[in-house]
């Protein structure tokens, strides 16, 4: 008997050759995501992960996204593996009919979740450097490649799962900033440079023996790589509200990540990328308290107001350098 949450999953695994007919298996739900169901699957022969996208995300707001993003996540992993094999999980198979794919199981004993490390104050700039290095290598290796562009016709998905919930929905709560937030969404959508992961968050990064592993690439899009860097740097700022004692270490990670990334930019002037990151960052910063996907650990109104003050300042008066934002956040300027 199959201990499966849905019989269709077991049938899909048989089609992929990952399960023999009649073979027993066990599913263990994995937590951490809001947009997909993920399980650890144990058969008599192997252990692996299965992921299936949801049409309605598991958040309080009514947030829906096309389930075909699942196949673009697989395409992202396969494309990135050509450039930095250690930076993504190995794909074992995908079943389009059931909207799922299987990937290698990465043992937590030697693949630490970066979010957990940061929560506990273990913020090592060397980890941030390795993340920045892997990310910029993927961007540089896909920049300007027409065949990669053709693999990711995902503008509508990226809008639905990133630009609308993080920038446009936030604009609805801040009419005085709405014009700027909508402009950021338009500029980002129109900027086509490289393959974008779309969710470079510590909750989606494992620190493995061969370097960081990027998970959860269902936002994959051929567009503006500045989004990836801004999305990740945003967390280095926010984590200081979660663990105030580690704020200096978080800011050291912010600067290390930004510096390594900038040093690896080859497809356009590094200053141009940094300027777009610096423009996007305050919008994403505000989006994590007033958008459709607020971070769960910023709960005090005083902390939310501090985010709003700093984000509003740099939305109204954009800067070109990330250091300006980092310094203002450290100094508590409004």
C-alpha positions as CSV (number, residue, x, y, z in Angstrom):
1,X,0.0,0.0,0.0
2,X,1.2,3.5,-0.9
3,X,1.3,6.0,2.0
4,X,0.9,8.8,-0.5
5,X,-1.0,12.1,0.0
6,X,-2.4,11.7,-3.5
7,X,-2.5,8.4,-5.6
8,X,-1.5,10.4,-8.7
9,X,1.9,11.2,-7.1
10,X,2.7,7.5,-6.8
11,X,1.6,6.9,-10.4
12,X,3.8,9.7,-11.5
13,X,6.8,8.3,-9.7
14,X,6.2,5.0,-11.4
15,X,6.2,6.7,-14.8
16,X,9.5,8.4,-13.9
17,X,11.1,5.0,-12.9
18,X,11.6,6.2,-9.3
19,X,9.1,3.7,-7.9
20,X,8.6,0.1,-8.9
21,X,5.0,-1.2,-9.2
22,X,3.8,-2.4,-5.8
23,X,6.8,-1.0,-4.0
24,X,6.1,0.6,-0.6
25,X,7.0,4.2,0.1
26,X,6.6,6.8,2.8
27,X,5.9,10.5,2.4
28,X,7.1,13.0,5.0
29,X,5.8,16.6,4.5
30,X,8.5,19.3,4.5
31,X,7.8,22.7,5.8
32,X,9.0,26.2,4.9
33,X,7.3,27.1,1.7
34,X,4.0,28.8,0.9
35,X,3.7,28.1,-2.8
36,X,4.1,24.3,-3.1
37,X,3.7,21.0,-1.4
38,X,7.0,19.3,-0.8
39,X,7.7,15.8,0.6
40,X,10.6,13.7,1.5
41,X,9.9,10.3,-0.2
42,X,11.5,7.1,1.0
43,X,11.2,4.0,-1.1
44,X,12.8,0.6,-0.5
45,X,15.6,1.7,-2.9
46,X,16.2,5.4,-2.3
47,X,15.3,8.7,-0.7
48,X,14.5,11.8,-2.6
49,X,12.2,14.9,-2.6
50,X,9.0,15.6,-4.6
51,X,7.6,19.0,-5.2
52,X,4.2,20.0,-6.6
53,X,3.2,23.7,-7.1
54,X,-0.1,25.1,-5.7
55,X,-2.4,27.4,-7.5
56,X,-3.3,29.3,-4.3
57,X,-0.4,30.1,-2.0
58,X,-0.5,29.4,1.7
59,X,-0.7,33.0,2.9
60,X,-3.5,35.1,4.4
61,X,-3.9,37.2,1.3
62,X,-5.6,35.8,-1.8
63,X,-2.4,35.1,-3.7
64,X,-2.7,32.9,-6.8
65,X,-0.1,31.9,-9.3
66,X,0.1,29.7,-12.4
67,X,1.1,26.1,-11.6
68,X,3.1,25.8,-14.8
69,X,5.9,27.6,-12.9
70,X,6.8,24.1,-11.8
71,X,8.4,23.2,-15.1
72,X,10.3,26.5,-15.2
73,X,11.8,25.7,-11.8
74,X,13.1,22.5,-13.3
75,X,14.4,24.4,-16.3
76,X,16.2,26.8,-13.9
77,X,17.9,24.0,-12.1
78,X,19.0,22.4,-15.3
79,X,20.3,25.6,-16.8
80,X,22.1,26.7,-13.6
81,X,23.7,23.2,-13.3
82,X,25.4,23.8,-16.6
83,X,27.3,26.7,-15.0
84,X,27.6,26.0,-11.3
85,X,26.6,22.3,-10.7
86,X,27.0,22.5,-7.0
87,X,24.6,25.4,-6.7
88,X,21.3,23.6,-7.4
89,X,19.8,20.2,-6.5
90,X,20.0,17.4,-9.0
91,X,16.8,16.8,-10.9
92,X,15.7,13.1,-11.0
93,X,12.7,13.5,-13.2
94,X,9.6,15.6,-13.9
95,X,6.1,14.7,-14.7
96,X,4.2,17.5,-16.4
97,X,0.8,15.7,-16.3
98,X,0.8,15.8,-12.5
99,X,2.7,19.0,-12.2
100,X,5.5,17.7,-10.1
101,X,9.2,16.9,-10.2
102,X,11.6,14.8,-8.1
103,X,15.0,16.0,-7.0
104,X,17.9,14.7,-4.9
105,X,17.5,14.6,-1.1
106,X,20.1,16.8,0.6
107,X,20.9,15.6,4.1
108,X,20.5,18.3,6.7
109,X,23.5,16.9,8.6
110,X,25.8,18.5,6.0
111,X,23.4,20.9,4.3
112,X,22.6,23.6,6.9
113,X,19.7,26.0,6.2
114,X,21.1,29.5,5.9
115,X,17.9,31.0,7.5
116,X,18.5,28.9,10.6
117,X,22.1,29.9,10.8
118,X,21.2,33.6,10.6
119,X,18.3,33.3,13.1
120,X,20.8,31.8,15.6
121,X,23.3,34.6,15.0
122,X,25.8,32.6,13.0
123,X,26.1,35.2,10.2
124,X,29.4,34.5,8.5
125,X,30.4,36.9,5.7
126,X,32.2,34.0,4.0
127,X,28.8,32.3,3.5
128,X,27.5,35.5,2.0
129,X,30.4,35.7,-0.3
130,X,29.8,32.1,-1.5
131,X,26.2,32.9,-2.2
132,X,27.1,36.1,-4.1
133,X,29.7,34.2,-6.1
134,X,27.3,31.4,-7.2
135,X,24.6,33.9,-8.0
136,X,26.7,36.2,-10.1
137,X,28.2,33.2,-12.0
138,X,24.7,32.1,-13.0
139,X,23.8,35.6,-14.1
140,X,27.0,36.1,-16.0
141,X,26.7,32.7,-17.7
142,X,23.2,33.3,-18.9
143,X,23.5,37.0,-19.8
144,X,22.6,37.8,-23.4
145,X,21.9,34.1,-24.4
146,X,18.9,34.0,-26.7
147,X,18.4,30.2,-26.2
148,X,18.1,30.8,-22.4
149,X,15.6,33.6,-23.0
150,X,13.4,31.3,-25.0
151,X,13.3,28.7,-22.2
152,X,11.7,31.1,-19.8
153,X,8.7,32.9,-21.3
154,X,7.6,33.6,-17.7
155,X,6.9,37.3,-17.6
156,X,3.3,36.7,-16.5
157,X,4.4,34.3,-13.7
158,X,7.0,36.6,-12.4
159,X,4.5,39.4,-12.3
160,X,2.0,37.3,-10.5
161,X,4.4,35.9,-7.9
162,X,6.9,38.7,-7.4
163,X,6.1,42.2,-8.9
164,X,2.4,42.2,-7.9
165,X,2.6,40.9,-4.4
166,X,5.9,42.7,-3.4
167,X,5.6,46.1,-5.2
168,X,2.2,46.7,-6.6
169,X,0.2,45.3,-3.6
170,X,2.4,47.4,-1.3
171,X,1.6,50.5,-3.4
172,X,-2.1,50.0,-2.5
173,X,-1.2,50.5,1.1
174,X,1.0,53.5,0.5
175,X,-0.7,55.9,-1.9
176,X,2.0,58.5,-1.4
177,X,4.6,56.0,-2.7
178,X,2.4,54.2,-5.3
179,X,3.8,56.0,-8.3
180,X,7.4,55.1,-7.4
181,X,6.5,51.5,-6.6
182,X,4.6,51.0,-9.8
183,X,7.5,52.5,-11.7
184,X,9.9,50.1,-10.1
185,X,7.7,47.2,-11.2
186,X,7.6,48.5,-14.8
187,X,11.3,49.1,-15.0
188,X,12.1,45.7,-13.6
189,X,9.7,43.9,-15.9
190,X,11.2,45.6,-18.9
191,X,14.8,44.9,-18.1
192,X,16.1,41.7,-19.8
193,X,19.6,40.8,-19.0
194,X,20.0,37.3,-17.5
195,X,18.4,34.3,-15.8
196,X,16.8,35.3,-12.5
197,X,16.0,32.9,-9.7
198,X,13.5,35.2,-8.1
199,X,13.5,33.9,-4.5
200,X,17.1,34.2,-3.3
201,X,16.1,34.1,0.3
202,X,18.0,32.4,3.2
203,X,15.1,30.0,3.6
204,X,15.9,28.7,0.1
205,X,19.6,28.4,0.5
206,X,21.4,25.4,2.0
207,X,25.1,25.7,3.0
208,X,26.5,22.5,1.7
209,X,30.0,21.0,1.7
210,X,30.5,22.1,-1.9
211,X,29.0,25.6,-1.4
212,X,25.5,27.1,-1.3
213,X,22.6,25.2,-2.9
214,X,19.7,27.4,-4.2
215,X,16.3,25.9,-3.8
216,X,12.8,26.9,-4.8
217,X,13.3,28.4,-8.2
218,X,9.7,28.5,-9.3
219,X,9.9,32.3,-9.9
220,X,12.5,31.7,-12.6
221,X,12.5,34.4,-15.2
222,X,14.8,35.9,-17.9
223,X,15.0,39.5,-16.7
224,X,16.8,41.8,-14.4
225,X,19.4,40.1,-12.2
226,X,19.3,43.1,-9.9
227,X,16.1,41.6,-8.5
228,X,18.0,38.6,-7.1
229,X,20.6,40.6,-5.4
230,X,18.1,43.1,-3.9
231,X,15.9,40.2,-2.7
232,X,18.7,38.6,-0.8
233,X,20.3,41.8,0.6
234,X,16.8,42.7,1.9
235,X,17.0,39.8,4.3
236,X,20.4,40.9,5.6
237,X,18.7,44.1,6.7
238,X,15.5,42.5,8.1
239,X,17.3,39.8,10.1
240,X,18.7,42.5,12.3
241,X,15.2,43.0,13.7
242,X,15.0,39.2,14.3
243,X,18.3,38.9,16.1
244,X,19.5,42.4,17.2
245,X,22.6,41.1,18.8
246,X,23.9,39.9,15.5
247,X,23.2,43.1,13.5
248,X,26.8,43.9,12.9
249,X,27.4,40.5,11.5
250,X,24.3,40.8,9.3
251,X,25.6,44.0,7.9
252,X,29.0,42.5,7.3
253,X,27.2,39.8,5.3
254,X,25.3,42.5,3.4
255,X,28.5,44.2,2.4
256,X,30.4,41.0,1.6
257,X,27.5,39.7,-0.6
258,X,27.2,43.0,-2.5
259,X,31.0,43.3,-3.0
260,X,31.5,39.8,-4.4
261,X,28.5,40.1,-6.6
262,X,29.6,43.4,-8.0
263,X,33.1,42.1,-8.7
264,X,31.6,39.3,-10.9
265,X,29.4,41.5,-13.1
266,X,30.6,41.2,-16.7
267,X,27.5,41.8,-18.8
268,X,27.1,45.5,-18.2
269,X,28.8,48.2,-16.0
270,X,28.7,47.0,-12.4
271,X,27.6,50.5,-11.3
272,X,24.5,50.2,-13.5
273,X,23.5,46.9,-11.8
274,X,24.2,48.4,-8.3
275,X,22.0,51.4,-9.0
276,X,19.0,49.2,-10.0
277,X,19.6,47.1,-6.9
278,X,19.7,50.2,-4.7
279,X,16.4,51.4,-6.4
280,X,14.6,48.1,-5.9
281,X,15.8,47.4,-2.4
282,X,13.6,49.9,-0.5
283,X,10.6,48.7,-2.4
284,X,11.2,45.1,-1.5
285,X,12.1,46.2,2.1
286,X,8.7,47.9,2.4
287,X,7.0,44.9,0.8
288,X,8.1,42.6,3.5
289,X,6.0,44.4,6.1
290,X,3.2,45.8,4.0
291,X,3.0,43.5,0.9
292,X,1.3,40.1,0.5
293,X,4.1,38.1,2.0
294,X,5.3,39.8,5.2
295,X,8.2,38.2,7.0
296,X,6.9,36.3,10.0
297,X,9.5,37.5,12.4
298,X,8.9,41.3,12.2
299,X,5.9,41.6,14.5
300,X,6.6,44.7,16.6
301,X,4.9,47.8,15.3
302,X,8.0,49.9,16.2
303,X,10.1,47.6,14.0
304,X,7.6,47.8,11.1
305,X,7.6,51.6,11.4
306,X,11.4,51.7,11.3
307,X,11.3,49.7,8.0
308,X,8.6,52.0,6.7
309,X,10.6,55.1,7.5
310,X,13.9,53.9,5.9
311,X,12.1,52.4,2.9
312,X,10.0,55.6,2.3
313,X,13.1,57.8,2.5
314,X,14.9,55.9,-0.2
315,X,11.8,55.5,-2.4
316,X,11.3,59.2,-2.4
317,X,15.0,60.0,-2.8
318,X,16.6,57.1,-4.7
319,X,20.4,56.5,-4.3
320,X,22.8,54.7,-6.6
321,X,25.0,53.1,-4.0
322,X,24.1,50.3,-1.7
323,X,26.4,51.6,1.0
324,X,24.1,54.6,1.4
325,X,21.2,52.3,2.4
326,X,23.3,50.1,4.6
327,X,24.7,53.1,6.5
328,X,21.3,54.7,7.0
329,X,19.8,51.4,8.3
330,X,22.7,51.0,10.8
331,X,22.4,54.6,12.0
332,X,18.6,54.3,12.4
333,X,18.0,57.4,10.3
334,X,14.5,58.2,9.1
